[in-house]
Amino acid sequence: MDDMLKEFVVEALDLATNVEEHLLSLERNPGDMNTLNAVFRSFHTIKGGAGFMNLSAMVSACHLTENLFDALRTGQVPVTPEAIEAALEASGFVADQLTALNNGTEPDKLSTMPKSLEKMLTDAIEMKGVSKKPAAAKAKPAETPKPVEKAAPPAEKENDGELDWEAYFRAVTPPGTLPEAEAAEAAESEEAEVHAAEPAQREETEAVKSSLSGAEVKQNAPAKEESIRIDAVKLNVLLEVAGESVQAANQAAVLLEKLSQFKFDGQAAPLMSALTETLTRASRYSTELQRATLATRMQPVGRLFQKFPRLIRELARDLGKEVDLNIAGAETEVDRVVVDSLYDPLVHMLRNALDHGIETAEERINANKSPRATISLKAWQEASSVMIEVTDDGKGMDAQRLRDKAVSKGLINVHDARTDDEAFQLVFLPGFSTKEVASSVSGRGVGMDVVKTAVERHRGAIRIASQLGTGTTFLIRLPIELSIVPTMLVRTDGASLALPMATVQRVVELPETFESVGGQPVLRDLGRPLPVKSLGKILGYTPASERVGIVIAAPSPYILSVDAVDGTADLVIKPLTCISTPGITGTARSAEGELVLVISLSFLIDGCKTRERITA
C-alpha cells in the first residue's frame, strides 16, 4: 500500500468509526441536526478521498448515503429506523472495505457494493408519501396550459395574498417555451440547504471572517501540524531501546556503587566525582526517555469501547431482547497493544452476557425486573493496572449447574471446583458450554477460553463474580504498560524470581512450625487463617529455608513462602516465545545483570495451581 492510500485508510477508518457512533446517537435523538450534519460531512469526506483513490464501490456507497442524509437534514425524508439501518449497513460496508485495504488487499480486489445495500439506501431516500411536506413556497408548474381564472388562486402567496406572478406566467405559457422549472427549484433547494446549515457551522464561518478582517494573514503560510502518524513498529523499537538504556543505566549505577567502596586519591578522585555526576544525569534522562516513549503508546480505551454499541444493538435484535449498553471510563489510557488485542475478548464477553446472562423480556417481567436489560462496560485505573469490568443485570450463574456440566463433559473430576469462585472459572475451560444446542451466537464451547488466553498473554488476570437472579460481573486486570512491570524480587533455591506488585499485599516473617488444616500449613494473618504455599516447591525448585512469607491479594488470599526478598524493581519484561513454562510469563535482567524469571499475574491470582486440566 502506498503512503497516500495508507494515509487515506487511517483517516477514513477514524471517520467511519465516528459515523457509527453518530448513527446510534441519532437513533435515540432523531431531531439532532448537529449529528445529521456530522454524518453527512463524514460520508462526503470519505467519498472525496475514495474518489481520488479510484475506489468505485466505496464512492457509490458514500454517494447514496450522502444523498440520504442530505434529504434527512433538509427534512425531505424523515429520520426513520429504516433510514438508520440503511446508513449503518453503508457504514459497515465502508468500514469493511477500509479494513480490507488496511490488511493488504489490493484496491482492484475489493468487492463491489451489494445490490441489497443499494436497494436499502434507495428505498430510504425514495420514501414516497412518508412525512414529505408539500412545497408551500414552491408552486409546481402545470403540465398543460390552464385558464387564467383557475391558475391564479393556487399561485397566491400564503403570507400576504399577493399573486405569484412567476408561477402565473408559467401556468399560461405553452410547455417547452420556457426553461424547465427544475433549475430554479434546484437553486431554491440549494438556498434552503444553506439556511438549514447547523448554527455551529455559521458561528465558525463568522469567527473565521472576523479573524481575517481583524489581523493580517499570510496567505502562503503552511498549516501548523499538531500531530504526526508514526508506524507502530518504529514505536516498539524505540520503546525497546529506551528500556535497554534504563537497564544499562541501572547496571552502571550498581557498578559505580561498588567502585565507591574503594579509595581514590590524586587525579582519580575528581574523575570519580565527574563519573558519578554523569551517570546520574544519564540515568535520569534515560528514565525520562522511557516514560516519554511509553506515553506515545498509550491510548484511551474509548477507542475500543465505541465499537460495541452497534454490536449490542444488532445482537439484541437478533436474539429478540431489549438491552441498553452503558459505557464509563472511556478516557482511561492503556498500552496500544492491549487496546488492539482486547477487541475479540470483549466481543466474546458481551455476546456471552447477551445470550447466556440476559433473560427475555417476559422472563424479566416474571422476575419483577424491567423488561429492558442493562449491560455496563466500565474502565478505570488502579495503581499500575487498568481494570475493565463487564456487568449485566441478568439471571446470574448457577455454580452447581456449572460443576455438573463440567463433570458430565469430562472436563473436571467430581472433587474439583468446590467453591463457587472455582466453579465460575469453569466457563474458561476449552469446550465448556451450558447450552445444549449451538446457535449463531454461542454454544460451541469456544470463546471464553479465548478470553482468558488473550488476557493472560498480556500478563493480566480475569475473575468472575455472580449472584443467581441478580447478574454477573467479569473483571479484567491488565498492566497499564506492557513492557515495564513493578515487581518484588524474591529468591528461592538460589534462583531470582519477580512477583508483580499488583498482587503483593505485605511481607511477613514465617515461624518454624505451622498450624495444619486438612494437611495444609496455615498461618494467621490479621486474624484470618491463610494457607501457606511454597513458591520453590510449586515451581520445581528445592527450597532451603523459607522463612519469609508474602501475602498475595487474590479472591482466596494465601501466603507464598520464599527464601528471601531482595527488594523491588521496575523490570523490562521479555515474553517467553519458544517455550511455555507454567507460572512463568517472561524474563528480565536485574540491575546487577542477573537473569530474573517473572511470575505470571494470573498464576498468582489463581492460587499458583499447576494441575493440568482435563480436556475433552
C-alpha positions in Angstrom: 0.0 0.0 0.0 1.5 3.3 -1.0 1.8 6.2 1.6 -1.1 8.2 0.1 -3.5 5.3 0.3 -2.3 4.3 3.8 -3.0 7.9 5.0 -6.4 7.9 3.5 -7.3 4.5 5.0 -6.2 5.6 8.5 -8.2 8.8 8.4 -11.2 7.2 6.8 -11.3 4.5 9.4 -11.5 7.1 12.2 -14.3 8.8 10.3 -16.2 5.5 9.8 -16.0 4.6 13.5 -17.3 8.1 14.4 -20.1 7.7 11.9 -21.3 4.5 13.6 -21.4 6.2 16.9 -23.3 9.2 15.5 -25.8 6.9 13.9 -26.6 5.1 17.1 -26.9 8.5 18.8 -29.2 9.7 16.0 -31.4 6.6 16.6 -32.1 7.9 20.1 -32.4 11.6 19.1 -33.8 11.8 15.5 -34.0 15.5 15.6 -30.4 16.3 16.3 -29.3 18.5 13.4 -25.7 18.6 14.6 -25.5 14.8 14.3 -27.2 14.8 10.9 -24.8 17.3 9.6 -21.8 15.5 11.1 -22.8 12.2 9.4 -23.3 14.0 6.1 -19.9 15.6 6.3 -18.2 12.3 7.2 -19.6 10.4 4.2 -18.8 13.4 2.0 -15.2 13.4 3.1 -14.7 9.7 2.7 -16.3 9.9 -0.7 -13.9 12.6 -1.8 -10.9 10.6 -0.7 -12.2 7.3 -2.2 -12.8 9.0 -5.5 -9.3 10.3 -5.6 -8.1 6.8 -4.9 -10.4 5.4 -7.5 -12.3 3.1 -5.1 -15.6 3.0 -7.0 -17.6 0.7 -4.7 -16.8 2.9 -1.7 -17.7 6.0 -3.7 -21.1 4.6 -4.7 -22.0 3.6 -1.1 -20.9 7.0 0.2 -22.7 8.9 -2.5 -26.0 7.2 -1.9 -25.6 7.6 1.9 -24.7 11.3 1.3 -27.9 11.7 -0.7 -29.9 10.1 2.1 -28.5 12.4 4.7 -28.9 15.4 2.5 -32.6 14.5 2.4 -32.7 13.8 6.1 -31.2 17.1 7.2 -33.3 19.2 4.9 -36.5 17.5 6.1 -37.4 15.9 2.7 -37.2 12.5 4.3 -37.9 11.7 8.0 -35.4 10.0 10.3 -36.9 6.5 10.5 -35.5 3.2 11.8 -35.2 2.1 8.1 -33.1 5.1 7.3 -30.8 4.5 10.3 -30.5 0.8 9.4 -29.6 1.6 5.8 -26.9 4.1 6.9 -25.5 1.6 9.4 -25.2 -1.0 6.7 -23.5 1.5 4.5 -21.1 2.4 7.3 -20.3 -1.2 7.9 -19.6 -1.8 4.2 -17.3 1.2 4.0 -15.5 0.1 7.2 -15.1 -3.5 5.8 -13.6 -2.1 2.6 -11.2 0.1 4.6 -10.2 -2.8 6.9 -9.5 -4.9 3.8 -7.3 -2.2 2.4 -5.6 -1.9 5.8 -4.9 -5.6 5.8 -3.2 -5.5 2.5 -5.9 -6.2 0.0 -5.3 -4.5 -3.4 -7.8 -1.8 -4.3 -8.8 -3.7 -7.5 -9.6 -6.8 -5.5 -12.2 -5.2 -3.3 -15.8 -6.4 -3.5 -18.5 -4.4 -5.3 -21.3 -2.7 -3.4 -24.1 -5.3 -2.7 -27.3 -4.8 -4.6 -29.2 -5.2 -1.3 -27.3 -2.2 0.2 -28.1 -0.1 -2.9 -31.8 -1.0 -2.6 -31.9 -0.2 1.1 -30.4 3.2 0.6 -32.5 3.9 -2.5 -35.7 2.9 -0.7 -34.8 5.1 2.3 -34.2 8.1 0.0 -37.5 7.5 -2.0 -39.9 7.3 0.9 -43.0 8.2 -1.1 -45.7 9.8 0.9 -44.0 9.5 4.3 -43.7 12.8 6.1 -42.9 14.6 2.9 -44.1 18.1 3.4 -45.7 19.8 0.4 -43.6 22.6 -1.0 -45.5 25.5 0.5 -43.4 28.2 -1.2 -43.0 26.5 -4.5 -45.8 26.2 -7.0 -45.4 23.3 -9.3 -45.8 24.3 -13.0 -48.8 22.9 -14.7 -48.2 20.2 -17.3 -50.8 21.7 -19.6 -52.0 25.3 -20.1 -54.8 26.2 -17.8 -57.2 29.1 -17.9 -56.1 32.2 -16.1 -59.0 32.2 -13.7 -58.3 28.7 -12.5 -54.5 29.1 -12.3 -54.4 32.2 -10.2 -55.7 31.0 -6.9 -53.1 28.3 -6.2 -50.4 30.8 -7.2 -51.3 33.2 -4.4 -48.6 33.7 -1.8 -49.7 32.5 1.6 -48.0 35.3 3.6 -49.8 38.3 2.1 -52.3 37.1 -0.5 -50.4 38.7 -3.4 -50.2 36.9 -6.7 -47.1 34.8 -7.5 -46.5 36.3 -11.0 -43.8 33.8 -11.9 -46.0 30.8 -11.3 -48.9 32.6 -13.0 -46.7 33.3 -16.1 -45.5 29.7 -16.3 -49.1 28.4 -16.0 -50.3 30.2 -19.0 -47.2 29.7 -21.2 -47.2 26.7 -23.6 -45.0 23.8 -22.5 -41.4 23.8 -23.8 -41.3 27.6 -24.4 -39.6 28.4 -21.1 -36.6 26.7 -19.3 -37.6 23.8 -17.1 -38.5 24.8 -13.5 -36.2 22.2 -12.1 -33.2 24.5 -12.4 -35.0 27.2 -10.5 -36.1 24.7 -7.9 -32.6 23.3 -7.6 -31.3 26.9 -6.9 -34.1 27.3 -4.3 -33.2 23.9 -2.7 -29.6 24.9 -2.5 -30.5 28.2 -0.8 -32.7 26.3 1.6 -29.9 23.9 2.3 -27.6 26.8 3.2 -30.3 28.2 5.6 -30.7 24.8 7.2 -27.0 24.6 8.0 -26.2 24.0 11.7 -25.7 27.1 13.9 -22.3 26.0 14.9 -21.2 26.0 11.3 -22.4 29.6 10.8 -20.7 30.7 14.0 -17.5 29.1 12.8 -17.8 30.9 9.5 -18.4 34.3 11.2 -15.4 33.7 13.5 -13.2 33.0 10.5 -14.4 36.2 8.8 -13.8 38.2 11.9 -10.3 36.8 12.3 -9.4 37.5 8.7 -10.7 41.1 8.9 -9.0 41.8 12.3 -5.5 40.7 11.5 -3.1 40.2 8.6 -2.9 36.6 7.4 0.0 35.3 5.5 -1.7 33.6 2.6 1.3 31.4 1.8 2.0 30.2 5.4 1.9 26.4 5.8 -0.6 24.8 8.1 0.7 24.0 11.5 1.0 20.3 12.2 -0.3 19.4 15.7 0.4 15.7 15.3 2.0 13.1 13.1 1.4 9.5 12.5 4.2 7.0 13.3 4.5 3.4 12.4 3.8 1.2 15.4 6.8 -1.0 14.6 9.1 2.0 14.9 7.5 2.9 18.3 8.1 -0.7 19.5 11.7 -0.5 18.5 12.1 2.9 20.2 10.5 1.5 23.4 12.8 -1.5 23.5 15.9 0.7 23.0 14.6 3.1 25.8 14.1 0.1 28.1 17.6 -1.3 27.4 19.1 2.2 28.1 17.4 2.3 31.5 18.6 -1.2 32.3 22.2 -0.2 31.3 22.0 2.9 33.4 20.9 0.8 36.4 23.7 -1.6 35.9 26.2 1.2 35.7 24.8 2.7 38.9 25.4 -0.7 40.7 29.0 -0.9 39.3 29.6 2.7 40.5 28.3 1.9 43.9 30.8 -1.0 44.1 33.6 1.2 42.9 32.8 3.8 45.5 33.9 1.3 48.2 37.5 1.8 47.1 39.6 4.8 47.9 40.7 7.0 45.0 43.4 9.6 45.5 45.1 12.2 43.4 43.7 12.7 39.9 41.3 9.7 40.2 39.1 11.4 42.9 37.8 14.2 40.6 37.3 11.7 37.8 35.2 9.5 40.0 33.1 12.6 41.1 32.6 13.6 37.4 31.7 10.0 36.5 29.1 9.8 39.3 27.5 13.1 38.2 27.5 12.0 34.5 25.9 8.6 35.3 23.3 10.2 37.5 22.3 12.6 34.7 22.4 9.7 32.1 20.1 7.6 34.3 17.7 10.5 34.7 17.5 11.2 31.0 17.1 7.5 30.1 14.2 7.2 32.5 12.5 10.3 31.1 13.1 8.9 27.6 11.4 5.7 28.6 8.4 7.5 30.1 8.0 9.7 27.0 8.2 6.7 24.7 5.6 4.8 26.8 3.3 7.8 26.7 3.3 7.7 22.9 1.9 4.1 23.1 -0.9 5.0 25.5 -4.4 5.2 24.1 -7.8 5.7 25.7 -10.0 2.6 25.8 -12.8 4.6 24.4 -11.3 4.0 21.0 -12.2 0.3 21.6 -15.4 0.8 23.5 -17.1 2.9 20.8 -17.2 -0.2 18.6 -19.6 -2.0 20.9 -22.9 -0.1 20.9 -23.7 -1.2 17.4 -22.7 -4.8 18.2 -25.0 -4.9 21.2 -27.8 -3.3 19.2 -27.6 -5.9 16.4 -27.2 -8.9 18.7 -30.1 -7.8 20.9 -32.2 -7.5 17.8 -31.2 -11.0 16.6 -32.0 -12.5 20.0 -35.2 -10.6 20.4 -34.0 -8.9 23.6 -34.1 -5.3 24.8 -30.7 -4.2 26.1 -29.0 -0.9 26.9 -25.2 -0.6 26.9 -23.8 1.9 29.4 -20.1 2.9 29.0 -18.0 4.6 31.6 -14.3 5.4 31.9 -13.7 5.6 28.2 -10.9 8.1 28.8 -8.8 5.6 30.8 -5.5 5.1 29.0 -3.7 1.8 28.4 -1.0 0.4 26.2 -1.9 0.4 22.5 -1.1 -3.3 22.2 -3.6 -4.0 24.9 -6.3 -1.9 23.2 -5.8 -3.7 19.9 -5.9 -7.2 21.5 -8.9 -6.7 23.7 -11.5 -6.4 21.0 -12.1 -10.1 20.5 -12.1 -11.0 24.2 -14.7 -8.2 24.9 -16.8 -9.3 22.0 -17.0 -12.8 23.4 -17.8 -11.5 26.8 -20.6 -9.2 25.6 -22.0 -12.0 23.4 -21.9 -14.3 26.4 -23.7 -11.8 28.5 -26.4 -11.2 25.9 -27.0 -14.9 25.1 -26.5 -16.6 28.5 -26.9 -13.8 31.1 -29.8 -11.6 29.8 -33.3 -13.1 30.0 -36.1 -12.4 27.6 -38.5 -9.5 28.3 -41.1 -12.0 29.5 -38.7 -13.8 31.9 -37.6 -10.4 33.3 -41.1 -9.3 33.9 -41.9 -12.5 35.7 -38.9 -12.0 37.9 -40.1 -8.4 38.7 -37.3 -6.8 36.6 -37.5 -4.2 34.0 -38.1 -5.7 30.6 -35.2 -3.7 29.3 -31.9 -5.1 30.5 -28.6 -3.2 31.1 -25.0 -4.2 30.3 -22.3 -2.0 31.7 -18.8 -1.6 30.3 -16.5 0.2 32.6 -12.8 1.0 32.8 -10.7 2.7 35.5 -7.1 2.8 36.7 -6.0 1.1 39.9 -2.3 1.6 40.9 -0.3 0.2 37.9 -3.2 -1.7 36.5 -6.2 -0.9 34.3 -9.4 -2.6 35.3 -12.1 -3.4 32.8 -15.5 -4.6 34.0 -18.4 -6.1 32.1 -21.6 -6.3 34.2 -25.1 -7.5 33.3 -28.3 -7.5 35.4 -29.4 -10.8 34.1 -30.1 -14.2 35.7 -26.6 -14.8 37.1 -24.7 -18.1 37.1 -25.6 -21.3 38.9 -22.4 -22.7 40.4 -23.8 -26.2 40.9 -25.0 -26.4 37.3 -21.6 -25.3 36.1 -19.9 -28.1 38.1 -22.4 -30.8 36.9 -21.9 -29.7 33.3 -18.1 -29.7 33.5 -18.1 -33.2 35.1 -20.6 -34.6 32.5 -18.3 -33.3 29.8 -15.2 -34.9 31.4 -13.5 -31.5 31.9 -13.0 -31.9 35.7 -13.2 -34.5 38.4 -16.1 -34.7 40.8 -13.9 -33.3 43.6 -12.7 -30.3 41.7 -14.2 -26.7 41.8 -15.6 -27.0 45.3 -16.1 -23.2 45.9 -18.4 -21.0 43.8 -15.4 -18.9 42.7 -13.7 -22.0 41.3 -17.0 -23.1 39.6 -17.4 -19.8 37.9 -13.8 -20.2 36.5 -15.0 -23.4 34.7 -16.5 -21.2 31.9 -13.0 -20.6 30.7 -12.3 -24.3 30.0 -11.9 -25.1 26.3 -15.1 -26.9 25.1 -17.2 -25.8 28.0 -20.8 -24.6 27.4 -24.1 -24.8 29.2 -26.1 -24.6 26.0 -27.5 -27.9 24.7 -27.9 -26.5 21.1 -25.4 -24.3 19.4 -26.6 -21.1 17.8 -25.1 -18.5 15.6 -24.2 -16.5 18.8 -22.8 -19.2 21.2 -23.0 -22.7 22.4 -20.0 -24.4 20.7 -17.7 -24.2 23.8 -15.3 -21.7 22.2 -14.9 -18.1 23.1 -14.5 -17.7 26.8 -11.3 -19.8 26.8 -10.1 -17.4 24.1 -10.8 -14.5 26.5 -8.7 -15.9 29.3 -5.8 -16.8 26.9 -5.8 -13.3 25.5 -5.8 -11.7 28.9 -3.0 -13.9 30.3 -0.9 -13.3 27.1 -0.6 -9.7 28.3 0.2 -10.7 31.9 -3.4 -10.0 33.0 -6.0 -11.8 35.0 -9.8 -12.2 34.8 -12.2 -13.0 37.6 -16.0 -13.7 37.8 -18.5 -12.6 40.4 -22.1 -13.7 40.1 -25.3 -13.8 42.1 -28.1 -16.0 41.0 -31.1 -14.0 39.9 -29.2 -10.7 40.1 -26.4 -10.7 37.5 -22.8 -11.4 36.6 -19.6 -9.3 36.6 -16.4 -10.1 34.7 -13.4 -8.2 35.9 -10.2 -8.0 33.9 -7.0 -6.6 35.4 -4.2 -5.7 33.0 -0.9 -3.8 33.4 -1.1 -0.3 32.0 2.3 -0.6 30.5 3.2 -4.0 28.9 6.9 -3.6 28.7 7.7 -2.4 32.3 6.2 -4.1 35.4 6.7 -3.0 39.0 7.8 -6.2 40.8 9.1 -7.6 44.1 12.3 -9.5 43.7 12.5 -12.8 45.7 14.9 -15.7 45.9 14.3 -19.4 46.3 16.9 -22.2 45.9 19.4 -19.6 44.6 17.0 -18.5 41.8 16.0 -14.9 41.3 12.2 -14.5 40.7 9.9 -11.5 40.3 6.4 -11.2 41.6 4.1 -8.5 40.1 3.5 -5.9 42.8 -0.2 -5.8 41.8 -0.7 -9.0 43.9 1.6 -8.3 46.8 0.0 -7.0 50.0 2.8 -7.3 52.5 5.8 -9.3 53.7 5.6 -11.3 56.9 8.0 -13.5 58.9 7.2 -17.2 58.9 7.6 -19.4 62.1 9.4 -22.7 62.1 6.2 -24.6 62.6 2.6 -24.0 61.3 -0.9 -25.0 62.2 -2.3 -27.6 59.9 -5.8 -27.6 58.4 -6.6 -30.6 56.2 -2.8 -31.3 55.8 -2.2 -27.7 54.6 0.1 -25.4 56.6 -1.8 -22.4 57.8 -0.7 -19.1 59.3 -2.9 -16.5 60.9 -2.6 -13.0 59.3 -4.5 -10.1 60.8 -6.8 -12.6 62.5 -7.6 -14.7 59.4 -6.1 -18.2 58.7 -4.3 -18.2 55.4 -2.8 -21.3 53.7 1.0 -21.2 53.2 2.3 -22.3 49.8 6.0 -22.8 48.9 6.9 -21.0 45.7 10.0 -23.2 45.3 8.1 -26.4 45.5 5.4 -25.2 43.2 7.9 -24.3 40.5 10.1 -27.4 41.0 12.9 -25.9 43.0 14.4 -27.3 46.2 13.8 -24.6 48.8 16.4 -24.4 51.6 14.9 -22.3 54.4 11.8 -20.4 53.5 11.3 -18.0 56.4 9.8 -15.1 54.5 6.1 -15.0 53.5 4.4 -12.8 51.0 0.7 -12.2 51.4 -0.9 -12.5 48.0 -4.0 -10.5 47.2 -6.4 -12.9 45.4 -10.0 -13.9 45.6 -8.8 -16.6 48.0 -5.8 -14.9 49.8 -2.8 -17.0 50.7 0.8 -16.7 51.8 3.7 -17.5 49.4 6.9 -18.7 51.2 10.3 -17.8 49.8 13.9 -17.9 50.9 14.5 -14.1 50.8 13.2 -10.8 49.5 15.7 -8.7 47.5 13.7 -5.6 47.2 11.5 -4.1 44.4 12.3 -3.1 40.8 10.6 -1.9 37.7 11.7 -4.6 35.2 11.7 -4.6 31.4 9.9 -7.8 30.6 10.8 -10.1 27.7 8.0 -12.5 27.0 8.7 -16.2 26.6 8.2 -17.1 22.9 9.9 -20.5 22.3 8.8 -22.4 25.4 5.9 -22.4 27.8 6.5 -22.9 31.5 3.6 -23.0 33.9 3.6 -19.9 36.1 6.3 -18.1 34.2 5.3 -15.2 31.9 8.7 -13.8 30.9 12.2 -12.9 31.8 14.1 -9.7 32.8 17.5 -8.5 33.9 18.1 -7.1 37.3 20.2 -4.0 38.0 23.1 -6.4 38.7 22.6 -8.0 35.3 21.2 -11.3 36.7 18.5 -13.2 34.8 15.1 -13.0 36.6 12.1 -15.2 35.9 8.8 -13.2 36.1 5.8 -15.0 37.7 2.5 -14.7 35.9 -0.1 -12.4 37.5 -3.0 -14.8 36.6 -0.9 -17.7 38.1 -0.7 -15.9 41.4 -4.3 -14.9 41.4 -5.4 -18.4 40.7 -3.6 -19.7 43.8 -0.4 -21.0 42.0 -2.2 -24.0 40.7 -0.1 -26.1 38.3 -2.6 -29.0 38.0 -3.2 -29.8 34.3 -6.9 -29.5 33.5 -8.7 -32.5 31.9 -9.6 -31.8 28.3 -12.3 -33.5 26.3 
